[in-house]
Amino acid sequence: MIVLRLLIVALVVAVVALGLAWLFTGNRKYLGYIGRVLRFALVVGLISALLFVVERVVLR
C-alpha cells in the first residue's frame, strides 16, 4: 500500500512540475507531457485495479 501512495505522490509532483514549466515558459509541449503522464497513470491504475479484483476472485 505504501508503494501506491509513493507513486501517487510522484505523479502529483510530476504534474505540478510540468505545470510550472508550462507557466514559466509558455511552451505548450509541457501540456502534452501532462496529458501523457495522466493517461499513463490512468491505464496503470485501471490495470492494477483489475488485477486486484482478479486476485480477490481467484483467492476466494
LUMROBA-170365 format. One record per residue (C-alpha): residue number from 1; residue in three letters; chain; x, y, z. Coordinates in steps of 0.05 Angstrom, whole numbers. Example, Ala and Ser with C-alpha at 12.3 -4.5 7.8 and 13.67 -1.06 7.14 Angstrom:
<nodes>
<node><resi>1</resi><resn>ALA</resn><chain>A</chain><east>246</east><north>-90</north><up>156</up></node>
<node><resi>2</resi><resn>SER</resn><chain>A</chain><east>273</east><north>-21</north><up>143</up></node>
</nodes>
This chain:
<nodes>
<node><resi>1</resi><resn>MET</resn><chain>A</chain><east>0</east><north>0</north><up>0</up></node>
<node><resi>2</resi><resn>ILE</resn><chain>A</chain><east>57</east><north>47</north><up>14</up></node>
<node><resi>3</resi><resn>VAL</resn><chain>A</chain><east>83</east><north>36</north><up>-57</up></node>
<node><resi>4</resi><resn>LEU</resn><chain>A</chain><east>17</east><north>62</north><up>-85</up></node>
<node><resi>5</resi><resn>ARG</resn><chain>A</chain><east>20</east><north>123</north><up>-41</up></node>
<node><resi>6</resi><resn>LEU</resn><chain>A</chain><east>91</east><north>138</north><up>-63</up></node>
<node><resi>7</resi><resn>LEU</resn><chain>A</chain><east>71</east><north>130</north><up>-136</up></node>
<node><resi>8</resi><resn>ILE</resn><chain>A</chain><east>13</east><north>178</north><up>-127</up></node>
<node><resi>9</resi><resn>VAL</resn><chain>A</chain><east>59</east><north>229</north><up>-95</up></node>
<node><resi>10</resi><resn>ALA</resn><chain>A</chain><east>108</east><north>221</north><up>-153</up></node>
<node><resi>11</resi><resn>LEU</resn><chain>A</chain><east>51</east><north>231</north><up>-202</up></node>
<node><resi>12</resi><resn>VAL</resn><chain>A</chain><east>28</east><north>295</north><up>-167</up></node>
<node><resi>13</resi><resn>VAL</resn><chain>A</chain><east>100</east><north>322</north><up>-165</up></node>
<node><resi>14</resi><resn>ALA</resn><chain>A</chain><east>109</east><north>307</north><up>-239</up></node>
<node><resi>15</resi><resn>VAL</resn><chain>A</chain><east>44</east><north>341</north><up>-259</up></node>
<node><resi>16</resi><resn>VAL</resn><chain>A</chain><east>59</east><north>402</north><up>-215</up></node>
<node><resi>17</resi><resn>ALA</resn><chain>A</chain><east>130</east><north>408</north><up>-243</up></node>
<node><resi>18</resi><resn>LEU</resn><chain>A</chain><east>105</east><north>403</north><up>-314</up></node>
<node><resi>19</resi><resn>GLY</resn><chain>A</chain><east>50</east><north>454</north><up>-299</up></node>
<node><resi>20</resi><resn>LEU</resn><chain>A</chain><east>101</east><north>502</north><up>-271</up></node>
<node><resi>21</resi><resn>ALA</resn><chain>A</chain><east>147</east><north>491</north><up>-330</up></node>
<node><resi>22</resi><resn>TRP</resn><chain>A</chain><east>89</east><north>509</north><up>-376</up></node>
<node><resi>23</resi><resn>LEU</resn><chain>A</chain><east>71</east><north>571</north><up>-336</up></node>
<node><resi>24</resi><resn>PHE</resn><chain>A</chain><east>143</east><north>597</north><up>-336</up></node>
<node><resi>25</resi><resn>THR</resn><chain>A</chain><east>160</east><north>581</north><up>-408</up></node>
<node><resi>26</resi><resn>GLY</resn><chain>A</chain><east>93</east><north>584</north><up>-443</up></node>
<node><resi>27</resi><resn>ASN</resn><chain>A</chain><east>114</east><north>524</north><up>-484</up></node>
<node><resi>28</resi><resn>ARG</resn><chain>A</chain><east>53</east><north>480</north><up>-499</up></node>
<node><resi>29</resi><resn>LYS</resn><chain>A</chain><east>94</east><north>416</north><up>-504</up></node>
<node><resi>30</resi><resn>TYR</resn><chain>A</chain><east>91</east><north>412</north><up>-428</up></node>
<node><resi>31</resi><resn>LEU</resn><chain>A</chain><east>16</east><north>408</north><up>-431</up></node>
<node><resi>32</resi><resn>GLY</resn><chain>A</chain><east>23</east><north>349</north><up>-477</up></node>
<node><resi>33</resi><resn>TYR</resn><chain>A</chain><east>70</east><north>316</north><up>-428</up></node>
<node><resi>34</resi><resn>ILE</resn><chain>A</chain><east>19</east><north>326</north><up>-372</up></node>
<node><resi>35</resi><resn>GLY</resn><chain>A</chain><east>-33</east><north>292</north><up>-415</up></node>
<node><resi>36</resi><resn>ARG</resn><chain>A</chain><east>13</east><north>233</north><up>-429</up></node>
<node><resi>37</resi><resn>VAL</resn><chain>A</chain><east>31</east><north>226</north><up>-355</up></node>
<node><resi>38</resi><resn>LEU</resn><chain>A</chain><east>-42</east><north>228</north><up>-334</up></node>
<node><resi>39</resi><resn>ARG</resn><chain>A</chain><east>-62</east><north>178</north><up>-388</up></node>
<node><resi>40</resi><resn>PHE</resn><chain>A</chain><east>-6</east><north>131</north><up>-368</up></node>
<node><resi>41</resi><resn>ALA</resn><chain>A</chain><east>-27</east><north>137</north><up>-295</up></node>
<node><resi>42</resi><resn>LEU</resn><chain>A</chain><east>-99</east><north>122</north><up>-312</up></node>
<node><resi>43</resi><resn>VAL</resn><chain>A</chain><east>-81</east><north>60</north><up>-353</up></node>
<node><resi>44</resi><resn>VAL</resn><chain>A</chain><east>-34</east><north>34</north><up>-298</up></node>
<node><resi>45</resi><resn>GLY</resn><chain>A</chain><east>-88</east><north>48</north><up>-246</up></node>
<node><resi>46</resi><resn>LEU</resn><chain>A</chain><east>-141</east><north>10</north><up>-285</up></node>
<node><resi>47</resi><resn>ILE</resn><chain>A</chain><east>-95</east><north>-49</north><up>-296</up></node>
<node><resi>48</resi><resn>SER</resn><chain>A</chain><east>-76</east><north>-50</north><up>-222</up></node>
<node><resi>49</resi><resn>ALA</resn><chain>A</chain><east>-150</east><north>-48</north><up>-202</up></node>
<node><resi>50</resi><resn>LEU</resn><chain>A</chain><east>-167</east><north>-105</north><up>-250</up></node>
<node><resi>51</resi><resn>LEU</resn><chain>A</chain><east>-110</east><north>-147</north><up>-223</up></node>
<node><resi>52</resi><resn>PHE</resn><chain>A</chain><east>-134</east><north>-133</north><up>-152</up></node>
<node><resi>53</resi><resn>VAL</resn><chain>A</chain><east>-204</east><north>-156</north><up>-170</up></node>
<node><resi>54</resi><resn>VAL</resn><chain>A</chain><east>-179</east><north>-218</north><up>-205</up></node>
<node><resi>55</resi><resn>GLU</resn><chain>A</chain><east>-135</east><north>-235</north><up>-145</up></node>
<node><resi>56</resi><resn>ARG</resn><chain>A</chain><east>-195</east><north>-228</north><up>-98</up></node>
<node><resi>57</resi><resn>VAL</resn><chain>A</chain><east>-239</east><north>-272</north><up>-142</up></node>
<node><resi>58</resi><resn>VAL</resn><chain>A</chain><east>-186</east><north>-326</north><up>-152</up></node>
<node><resi>59</resi><resn>LEU</resn><chain>A</chain><east>-165</east><north>-330</north><up>-79</up></node>
<node><resi>60</resi><resn>ARG</resn><chain>A</chain><east>-236</east><north>-332</north><up>-53</up></node>
</nodes>
